[in-house]
C-alpha cells in the first residue's frame, strides 16, 4: 500500500511473532500485569509507551495473548483511557512543533507544506473518530491547538 501524501511504497520492517497462545516463559500473573499497566500509565506514559515498556522490561510480548484483552480495553476498565487518542495527540504535538519552527523561519516552504499535510491528517482522523464515536460530536480542534 502506498503512503498517504507521496507515491512511495512503505519500507519493510520486522513483524511480531505469531503466537496463538500464552508463551511459556511468562511467569507473571494477570493481576501483576494489570498492576504494572496501571502503574506505568499513572507515570504519564502514553499507551504505546506502556506497551513498549511491558515488552522490553517485563517480557510480555502481547497483552492480548496473556490477558485476553487489548491494552486499551484494560485502561478503559481502570478508567485511565485518555480523552484524546494517542495517534491524534502525537499529530497535534507535531503540528505545534512545526508551527513554532515556522514562526521563527517564515521562508521555510518545505515545512510549511509539511504543516499543511499534518493538518490534513489531523482533520481526517477527527472525522474518523467522530464517525466511530471515539470523540464526541461537538469536539473541537480549537480547544486543543
ZIJOBEL-V543399 format. One record per pair of residues at least 12 apart in sequence whose ideal C-beta (glycine too) atoms are under 8 Angstrom apart, sorted by sequence separation. I is the first residue (numbers start at 1). J is the second residue. D is the distance in whole Angstrom. If there is no record, write none. Layout:
I|J|D  I|J|D
This chain:
51|63|7  37|50|6  40|53|5  98|111|6  102|115|6  126|139|7  40|54|7  126|141|6  98|114|6  99|115|6  37|54|7  54|71|8  98|115|4  36|54|7  123|141|8  122|141|7  51|71|6  95|115|6  98|118|6  33|54|7  50|71|7  36|58|6  95|118|5  47|71|6  94|118|6  95|119|6  33|58|7  47|72|6  37|63|7  33|60|6  91|118|6  95|122|6  47|75|7  28|58|7  33|63|7  91|121|6  92|122|6  91|122|5  28|60|7  26|59|7  33|66|6  34|67|7  25|59|7  26|60|6  33|67|6  37|71|7  41|75|6  88|122|7  91|125|7  47|82|7  30|66|7  46|82|8  30|67|6  37|74|6  41|78|8  88|125|5  23|61|7  37|75|7  42|80|7  48|86|6  87|125|7  88|126|7  41|80|5  47|86|5  26|66|6  34|74|6  38|78|6  46|86|5  85|125|8  37|78|8  88|129|7  19|61|7  23|65|7  38|80|7  19|62|7  22|65|5  46|89|8  17|61|7  21|65|7  22|66|5  34|78|8  46|90|8  85|129|7  16|61|7  16|62|7  19|65|6  85|134|6  96|145|7  95|145|7  84|135|8  92|144|6  92|145|7  84|144|7  5|117|5  5|120|8  4|121|7
